[in-house]
């Protein structure tokens, strides 16, 4: 799963905020969501490209590497498949119930030691369970286990109308750091945010319909 950053803040709510960090929001006024620098992504050197990745959203190039990053390899598995909000700046509140086991804690509050209380957390490790929750809702609506959904995600995305309705295509941002080369978000599938983040109200019914 890839990660994104929402261009918003507590004051503006769902209104796009192009003034606050990160720089990708500031330099792209009006963009609601950008690729997160901590998002993993790229191309496998071991696993071949699965058949379901042969049907990508129109406009996808299956490329987007920056200087120094591994080059295009259309024969290998590309990741991620999908994305979710992952920045701690626009993270989720988690209540920590386990106190620190050492005097230094585990750094829950940055330089501060952990303690029992509320923390804003981010990362794809917070986005992944939220995606799992969405699929649990889909299973309940379908009244059966949808099982392996990856092919269905791509089948939906290959339909231009459904792709526009069911996903937020993230086309700005990258997962490159000053020391690690990465990839850039682009139209359609990319190696930062995959197919994009979900428009849940539309995606779940279509996912149920597309899953045997």
Number of C-alpha atoms within 10 A of each C-alpha: 22 31 32 30 28 23 28 22 17 8 8 10 10 12 13 17 20 20 15 12 15 18 12 20 25 15 13 15 13 13 19 19 24 27 32 29 22 19 26 20 23 26 22 15 11 8 11 14 16 12 9 13 21 13 15 21 23 14 11 15 15 21 20 22 22 15 11 10 14 14 14 15 16 15 14 17 18 26 20 22 21 24 28 27 26 28 25 15 16 18 18 18 13 13 13 14 10 10 13 16 11 9 8 11 15 16 12 16 14 8 10 11 16 21 19 11 12 14 17 15 19 20 20 21 12 19 22 19 11 14 18 11 12 17 20 15 13 21 17 12 13 16 10 11 14 19 10 10 14 14 16 19 24 22 21 24 25 19 15 13 10 16 25 15 17 24 22 18 24 26 20 22 24 29 26 21 10 6 6 9 15 24 28 21 25 26 19 24 31 32 29 40 36 26 30 33 23 21 14 17 11 15 21 20 14 18 23 20 13 16 17 10
